Amino acid sequence: MNVLALEPWYGGSHRNFLDGLTRHTRHTVARVTMPARFWKWRMHGGAVTIARKAVQAVEGGFRPDIILASSMVNVPAFLSLTRRHTGHIPVVYYLHENQLTYPIPATEKRDLAYAYINYLSCLAADRIAFNSEFHYEEFMRALPGLLRAFPDYTHLHTVAEIRERSCVLHLGMDLRAHDAYVSADQGFSLDPSEPPVVLWNQRWEYDKNPEAFFRLMNRLDDAGCHFRLILAGKHFEEQPYEFEQAFERYAERILHYGYAEDFEEYSTLLHRADIVVSTAIHEFFGIAVMEAIYCGCHPVLPNKLSYPELIPEQHHRPLLHAPILYEDYDELYSIMAGILRGDERPLPGTVLRSMLSQLDWATHIEAYDSLLESTATT
């Protein structure tokens, strides 16, 4: 079967997803992509470029059976511009994120035009797939509010139509690619001269709440807990003030500071760390945290967002080991203090690796192939 994959934001997690799908699927994939910049313009105008590239692929001999469009694609605009070539081809719309519930700073006002593009794309698609149950439910709860924001002809009944065509399909990941960088001395150390390593590998942006993370680490430090830090998340604009303060306070205890773009370096850092913490206020999926867990980091995560569905329930509060999910800031502090002082035992690396095996492409690709095949034949 031939898959025409549309990705106007070919970078970061979107690129990793599409590359992984292409490598592992049993189908033939023709990728139509654009560089990952100017996201607003990609959603507004990207359909013109993507449509022209798609027509070139079809006229060059590629005959798609199914179209896979990412959440950055304006699907109805694309279909209208390619109707002579694609009018009969079913579409799967995969939402990595959406612009209706994507968090924005309190100082900004949401532009509903981009949320409406997501809505129209859902209407135009034959199937809609969300990368987590949390993402799906949050979008569906918010959608009626978007439609009521307009003066008339709100078409609230379409919410039920979109729900009927939707499913949840967790992100596929190349987790086994990390296996090549396992270190010989990996594992949680009880040696007081080698304090545990706490990892931050998430984006340095407000929705990941780095301020709360450093407030936690400062409180633990003031209480006499010993630790080292790896700060390897990506930032897009100015460096957050919290990280500048952390570098001044913990300079001698920071093993790495700054985005690790090289995969080998990044994977080596994940394997070197012992604990990964999330203080996120929003998370559609959580790729960075899942990668860290697979590489042997005991996670300490909020009991909300996408995390409870991605971590097997038996590990939420495992017997004889440190809890993974916390309810509030005080419990987060209590769990972290217990681990750093040796009162709580982290989960073994073998358990951490196995709990995410279902997300690896080698296993997970079957679910994607089945969705594409079933949509193409209906």
C-alpha positions as CSV (number, residue, x, y, z in Angstrom):
1,M,0.0,0.0,0.0
2,N,1.2,3.5,-0.8
3,V,1.1,6.2,1.9
4,L,1.4,9.9,1.1
5,A,2.7,11.6,4.3
6,L,2.3,15.3,4.7
7,E,4.4,17.2,7.2
8,P,4.8,21.0,6.9
9,W,6.8,21.0,10.2
10,Y,9.5,18.5,9.5
11,G,11.6,18.9,12.6
12,G,11.9,17.7,16.2
13,S,9.4,15.2,17.4
14,H,7.4,15.5,14.1
15,R,10.4,14.5,12.1
16,N,11.4,11.7,14.4
17,F,7.9,10.3,14.2
18,L,7.7,10.4,10.4
19,D,11.2,9.0,10.0
20,G,10.4,6.1,12.4
21,L,7.1,5.3,10.7
22,T,8.8,5.3,7.3
23,R,11.5,2.9,8.5
24,H,9.2,0.4,10.2
25,T,6.0,0.3,8.2
26,R,5.4,-2.5,5.8
27,H,4.0,0.1,3.4
28,T,5.7,2.4,0.9
29,V,5.8,6.0,2.2
30,A,6.3,9.1,0.1
31,R,7.1,12.1,2.4
32,V,6.1,15.6,1.4
33,T,7.7,18.0,3.9
34,M,8.7,21.5,4.7
35,P,11.3,22.9,7.1
36,A,10.3,23.3,10.8
37,R,10.0,27.1,11.1
38,F,7.3,29.8,11.1
39,W,4.6,27.5,12.5
40,K,1.8,30.0,12.0
41,W,2.7,30.5,8.4
42,R,2.9,26.7,8.0
43,M,-0.6,26.3,9.2
44,H,-2.0,29.1,7.0
45,G,0.1,28.9,3.9
46,G,1.9,25.5,4.0
47,A,-1.0,23.8,2.2
48,V,-0.1,25.6,-1.0
49,T,3.5,24.3,-1.0
50,I,2.6,20.8,0.3
51,A,-0.1,20.5,-2.4
52,R,2.2,21.4,-5.2
53,K,4.8,18.9,-4.0
54,A,2.2,16.2,-3.6
55,V,0.9,16.8,-7.2
56,Q,4.5,16.5,-8.4
57,A,4.8,13.1,-6.6
58,V,1.6,11.9,-8.1
59,E,2.4,13.1,-11.6
60,G,5.8,11.5,-11.2
61,G,4.2,8.1,-10.8
62,F,3.4,7.7,-7.0
63,R,-0.2,6.4,-6.6
64,P,-1.3,6.9,-3.0
65,D,-3.9,4.7,-1.4
66,I,-4.0,6.8,1.8
67,I,-3.0,10.2,3.0
68,L,-1.4,10.7,6.4
69,A,-1.5,14.4,7.4
70,S,0.0,15.8,10.6
71,S,-1.7,18.4,12.8
72,M,0.2,21.2,11.1
73,V,-1.6,20.5,7.8
74,N,-4.6,22.5,6.7
75,V,-6.4,19.4,5.4
76,P,-9.4,21.0,3.6
77,A,-7.1,23.5,1.9
78,F,-4.7,20.8,0.8
79,L,-7.6,18.6,-0.6
80,S,-9.1,21.5,-2.5
81,L,-5.8,22.3,-4.1
82,T,-5.2,18.7,-5.2
83,R,-8.8,17.5,-5.8
84,R,-8.1,16.2,-9.3
85,H,-5.4,13.9,-7.9
86,T,-6.5,13.2,-4.3
87,G,-10.3,13.7,-4.2
88,H,-10.9,10.0,-3.9
89,I,-8.1,9.2,-1.4
90,P,-9.0,8.7,2.3
91,V,-7.2,10.9,4.9
92,V,-5.9,10.0,8.4
93,Y,-5.2,13.2,10.4
94,Y,-2.7,12.6,13.2
95,L,-2.6,15.2,16.0
96,H,0.7,15.6,17.7
97,E,-0.7,18.7,19.3
98,N,-3.6,21.2,18.6
99,Q,-3.9,24.9,18.7
100,L,-7.1,24.9,20.8
101,T,-5.7,23.6,24.0
102,Y,-1.9,24.2,23.5
103,P,-1.0,26.3,26.5
104,I,-0.2,30.0,25.9
105,P,1.4,32.5,28.3
106,A,-1.1,34.5,30.4
107,T,0.1,37.6,28.7
108,E,-1.1,36.4,25.3
109,K,-4.5,35.9,23.7
110,R,-5.3,32.8,21.8
111,D,-5.8,33.2,18.0
112,L,-8.8,31.0,17.3
113,A,-8.0,30.9,13.6
114,Y,-5.4,28.2,14.2
115,A,-7.7,26.2,16.4
116,Y,-10.4,26.4,13.7
117,I,-7.9,25.0,11.1
118,N,-7.5,22.0,13.4
119,Y,-11.3,21.7,13.6
120,L,-11.9,22.0,9.9
121,S,-9.1,19.4,9.3
122,C,-10.9,17.0,11.7
123,L,-14.1,17.5,9.7
124,A,-12.3,16.9,6.4
125,A,-10.5,13.7,7.5
126,D,-11.8,10.2,7.4
127,R,-10.1,9.2,10.6
128,I,-8.5,11.3,13.4
129,A,-5.8,9.9,15.6
130,F,-4.6,11.6,18.8
131,N,-1.3,10.8,20.4
132,S,-2.8,10.3,23.9
133,E,-6.1,9.8,25.7
134,F,-5.4,13.0,27.6
135,H,-5.0,14.9,24.4
136,Y,-8.2,13.5,22.9
137,E,-10.4,14.2,25.9
138,E,-9.0,17.7,26.4
139,F,-9.6,18.6,22.8
140,M,-13.1,17.2,22.8
141,R,-14.0,19.1,26.0
142,A,-12.7,22.3,24.6
143,L,-14.2,22.0,21.1
144,P,-17.8,23.1,21.9
145,G,-16.4,26.3,23.5
146,L,-14.5,27.1,20.3
147,L,-17.7,26.7,18.2
148,R,-19.8,28.8,20.6
149,A,-17.3,31.6,20.2
150,F,-18.8,32.3,16.7
151,P,-22.1,34.2,16.2
152,D,-24.2,31.6,14.4
153,Y,-24.2,28.3,12.5
154,T,-21.9,26.9,15.2
155,H,-22.6,23.3,14.1
156,L,-22.2,21.9,17.6
157,H,-23.4,18.5,16.3
158,T,-20.1,18.1,14.5
159,V,-18.4,17.4,17.8
160,A,-20.1,14.0,18.0
161,E,-19.1,13.3,14.3
162,I,-15.5,14.0,15.1
163,R,-15.6,11.9,18.2
164,E,-17.0,9.0,16.2
165,R,-14.1,9.2,13.7
166,S,-11.4,9.6,16.4
167,C,-9.1,7.1,18.1
168,V,-6.0,7.3,20.3
169,L,-2.7,6.0,19.0
170,H,0.2,6.6,21.2
171,L,3.3,7.9,19.6
172,G,5.8,5.4,18.1
173,M,9.3,5.9,19.3
174,D,12.8,4.5,18.3
175,L,13.6,3.5,21.9
176,R,15.9,0.7,21.0
177,A,18.2,3.1,19.3
178,H,19.3,4.1,22.8
179,D,20.5,0.5,23.5
180,A,23.9,1.2,21.8
181,Y,24.8,3.8,24.5
182,V,24.3,1.9,27.7
183,S,27.2,2.7,30.0
184,A,29.0,0.0,32.1
185,D,28.5,1.9,35.3
186,Q,24.8,2.7,34.7
187,G,22.6,2.3,37.7
188,F,21.6,4.2,40.8
189,S,24.6,4.6,43.1
190,L,24.5,4.6,46.9
191,D,28.0,5.9,47.0
192,P,27.9,9.2,48.9
193,S,30.8,10.5,46.9
194,E,28.8,10.0,43.8
195,P,25.4,11.6,44.5
196,P,22.4,10.7,42.3
197,V,22.0,12.6,39.0
198,V,18.7,14.4,38.4
199,L,17.8,15.0,34.8
200,W,15.9,17.8,33.1
201,N,15.7,17.0,29.4
202,Q,12.4,18.7,28.6
203,R,12.0,22.0,26.6
204,W,13.0,25.0,28.6
205,E,9.6,26.7,28.2
206,Y,6.8,27.8,30.5
207,D,4.5,24.9,29.8
208,K,7.1,22.5,31.3
209,N,7.3,24.8,34.3
210,P,11.1,24.9,35.0
211,E,10.5,27.4,37.7
212,A,8.8,24.7,39.8
213,F,11.6,22.3,39.1
214,F,14.3,24.6,40.4
215,R,12.2,25.6,43.3
216,L,12.1,21.9,44.2
217,M,15.9,21.4,43.7
218,N,16.7,24.5,45.8
219,R,14.4,23.2,48.6
220,L,16.1,19.8,48.5
221,D,19.5,21.5,48.5
222,D,18.6,23.6,51.5
223,A,17.5,20.5,53.3
224,G,20.9,18.9,52.8
225,C,20.1,16.5,50.1
226,H,23.0,15.7,47.8
227,F,22.6,15.5,44.0
228,R,24.1,16.4,40.7
229,L,22.3,17.8,37.6
230,I,22.1,17.2,33.9
231,L,20.2,20.1,32.2
232,A,19.8,19.0,28.6
233,G,16.5,20.4,27.4
234,K,16.0,22.5,24.3
235,H,15.3,26.2,24.3
236,F,14.2,28.3,21.4
237,E,14.6,31.9,22.4
238,E,16.2,33.5,25.4
239,Q,17.6,31.3,28.1
240,P,15.1,31.2,31.0
241,Y,16.2,33.1,34.1
242,E,15.7,30.0,36.3
243,F,18.5,28.2,34.4
244,E,20.9,31.1,34.7
245,Q,20.3,31.1,38.5
246,A,20.8,27.3,38.6
247,F,24.0,27.5,36.7
248,E,25.4,30.0,39.3
249,R,24.2,28.0,42.3
250,Y,25.0,24.5,41.1
251,A,27.9,25.1,38.7
252,E,30.2,22.5,40.3
253,R,27.4,19.9,40.4
254,I,26.1,20.3,36.8
255,L,27.4,17.5,34.6
256,H,25.9,18.9,31.4
257,Y,24.3,22.3,30.6
258,G,22.6,23.0,27.3
259,Y,20.7,21.2,24.5
260,A,22.4,18.0,23.4
261,E,21.6,17.9,19.7
262,D,23.8,14.9,18.8
263,F,21.9,11.7,19.5
264,E,24.8,9.8,20.9
265,E,25.6,12.6,23.3
266,Y,21.9,12.9,24.3
267,S,21.5,9.1,24.8
268,T,24.7,8.9,26.8
269,L,23.4,11.7,29.1
270,L,20.1,9.9,29.6
271,H,21.9,6.7,30.6
272,R,24.1,8.6,33.0
273,A,21.2,10.1,34.9
274,D,19.3,8.4,37.8
275,I,16.1,10.4,38.1
276,V,13.9,12.4,35.7
277,V,11.4,14.9,37.1
278,S,8.5,16.5,35.4
279,T,6.8,19.6,36.8
280,A,4.9,20.2,33.5
281,I,1.6,22.1,33.6
282,H,0.8,20.6,30.2
283,E,1.9,17.6,28.2
284,F,0.2,16.1,25.1
285,F,2.5,13.1,25.2
286,G,5.9,13.4,26.8
287,I,8.6,12.1,24.5
288,A,11.6,13.4,26.5
289,V,10.4,11.8,29.7
290,M,9.6,8.5,28.0
291,E,13.1,8.4,26.5
292,A,14.7,9.0,29.9
293,I,12.6,6.3,31.6
294,Y,13.7,3.8,28.9
295,C,17.3,4.7,29.5
296,G,17.0,3.9,33.2
297,C,15.9,7.1,34.9
298,H,13.4,6.6,37.7
299,P,10.5,9.0,36.9
300,V,8.8,11.3,39.3
301,L,5.8,12.7,37.4
302,P,2.5,14.6,38.1
303,N,-0.5,12.3,38.4
304,K,-2.3,14.1,35.5
305,L,-1.8,15.0,31.9
306,S,-0.7,12.0,29.7
307,Y,1.5,10.4,32.3
308,P,-0.9,8.0,34.1
309,E,-1.9,6.4,30.8
310,L,1.7,5.9,29.6
311,I,3.0,4.4,32.8
312,P,1.5,0.9,33.5
313,E,-0.8,1.2,36.5
314,Q,1.1,-1.4,38.6
315,H,4.1,1.0,38.6
316,H,2.3,4.1,39.7
317,R,3.0,3.3,43.3
318,P,5.2,0.2,43.2
319,L,5.7,-1.9,46.3
320,L,9.1,-1.6,47.9
321,H,10.1,1.2,45.5
322,A,9.7,4.9,45.2
323,P,6.4,6.2,43.8
324,I,6.3,7.5,40.3
325,L,3.2,9.7,40.3
326,Y,2.7,12.6,42.8
327,E,-0.4,14.6,43.6
328,D,1.0,18.0,44.6
329,Y,4.3,19.9,45.2
330,D,4.7,18.7,48.8
331,E,4.4,15.0,47.7
332,L,6.9,15.7,44.9
333,Y,9.3,17.0,47.5
334,S,8.7,14.1,49.8
335,I,9.4,11.5,47.1
336,M,12.5,13.2,45.8
337,A,13.9,13.7,49.4
338,G,13.3,10.0,50.1
339,I,15.2,8.9,47.0
340,L,18.1,11.3,47.4
341,R,18.5,10.3,51.1
342,G,18.3,6.6,50.3
343,D,15.0,6.0,52.1
344,E,13.2,5.2,48.8
345,R,14.5,2.7,46.2
346,P,14.2,3.6,42.6
347,L,12.9,1.0,40.2
348,P,15.5,-1.2,38.5
349,G,16.6,-0.3,35.0
350,T,15.2,-3.5,33.6
351,V,11.8,-2.7,34.9
352,L,11.9,0.9,33.6
353,R,12.9,-0.4,30.1
354,S,10.2,-3.0,29.9
355,M,7.4,-0.8,31.0
356,L,7.7,1.2,27.8
357,S,8.4,-1.6,25.3
358,Q,4.9,-1.2,23.8
359,L,5.9,2.2,22.5
360,D,8.9,1.1,20.5
361,W,8.3,1.1,16.7
362,A,9.2,-2.6,16.4
363,T,6.1,-3.4,18.4
364,H,3.9,-0.4,17.9
365,I,4.0,-0.2,14.1
366,E,1.4,-2.8,13.7
367,A,-1.2,-0.5,15.2
368,Y,-0.3,2.2,12.7
369,D,-0.3,-0.1,9.8
370,S,-3.7,-1.4,10.8
371,L,-5.2,2.1,11.1
372,L,-3.9,3.0,7.6
373,E,-5.1,-0.2,6.0
374,S,-8.6,-0.1,7.6
375,T,-9.0,3.5,6.6
376,A,-7.9,2.9,3.0
377,T,-10.3,0.1,2.5
378,T,-13.5,1.6,4.1
